[in-house]
């Protein structure tokens, strides 16, 4: 018996179009999940979110802003003062040291303003390419495609990349989706990965996008962790 066209897996271009359309329908608005009020507070919040949930970061940062809500005041604090507040976010005191030193650098090298380019951002302690990408995208509206574990997982489940690391996944996604969508799309994929295509439940077999794009998939999709 010949399979109906509905049972045939989509081509990559068809998947890209379907994913883009579905995510826009589900998440027409994409508020940044980390509470912040300017580029500096966003930078600190993203730094704190490494190996920590956004919800936990949002619980911690109000106390941090009461201590210091700008690089000038933060640079005057001790690492110990910062660490006492951010310890629940994990990776302390490394995060506290990074917050203190990058605040000094912003004051000393950038006149108190968060730099709006990748090179200067990534030169700061605790700021890798993903953190810099989030700041560039959300604070300065520069096209970027920050790839976290959710995006890396879903890109593999949706067979949009064969990359074994987030850098390759980022390159592949940038080639597939229009640059004008990157800043919004990376948040849409994160939201979808948290709500529908989770690490422990979907495995490429359950959610709407996985079942529509791969109707004949019978086994869990193996994902290479970054």
Secondary structure, 3 states (H helix, E strand, C coil): CCCCHHHCCCCHHHHHHHHHHHHHHHCCCCCCCCCCCCHHHHHHHHHHCCCCCHHHHHHHHHHHHHHCCCHHHHHHCCHHHHHHHHHHHCCCCHHHHHHHHHHHHHHHHHCCCCCCCHHHHHCCCCCCHHHHHHHHHHHHCCCCCCCCHHHHHHHHHCCCCCCCCHHHHHHHHHHHCCHHHHHHHHHHHHHHHHHCCCCCCCCCCCCHHHHHHCCCCCCCCCCCCC
